[in-house]
Amino acid sequence: MPENIVVATDFRAEADRAIDRAVMLAAEREADLFLVHAIERGQEDVDTSALDRMMHGVLPADAGEVA
């Protein structure tokens, strides 16, 4: 069984299904879940606090520690 599950997201509604499934798999397998969002080069001035809010917004309340 995997110890880690990594999911990439662009925060579109379609990506939410993948995140939901990954959360279920991680819980079933007692695996750590890593949610990843990459920004393009040249966008280094992106508001990271807004990204943090989006990350927290797609995970269930009982998801555990979010870093």
N, C-alpha and C positions, 0 to 999 in steps of 0.2 A: 504494500500500500504506500502511496506517496506521503512524504512528510511535509511537502510544500506544494501549494497550488498557486500559480501566478495567472492573473487575469489583467489584460490590457483593456482600458476603456477610453472612449472619447466623449463620454457622458451623453451620448444620444440615447433615446428610448430603447432602441434595438439592443444596445449594450447592456441594458438593465437585466434582460433575460439571462445573459451569460453570467452576470454577477450573481443573480439569484441562484442559478444552478451551481456555481462555484461555492457559494456559501453553504448550500446543502451538502455538496460533496465534502467540503472541509469538515463540516460537523460530523457527517457519517464516518469519515476516516480519521477523525481527530488530527487533521492536518492543519498547518499554518496557512493562512490565505494572505497573499500579497496582491494588492490592487495597484496597478501601475498606470500612470498617465504621463505621456511624454509631450514636451513642447518642442516646436521647431526652433532651429538655430535662428537667432535674431529676435526671438520673443522672450529674452531673458528678463524683461521688465514686466512680465505677467504678474498680476496680483496673486501671490501664493496663498493669501488668506482666503480668497475666493475659491481657489482649487481645494483647499482644506475643507471648506464648507461643502463643496460638491462631493468630495470623497466621503465625508461623514453622511451626506444625504442619501447615498446609494446603498449604504450598509444598514442592516437591521440594528435596532437599538441594543440588542444583546450580543453583538458581534465580538465584544471583548476589546482588548487594547488596540487603539488606532494610533499609529505613529507617523 
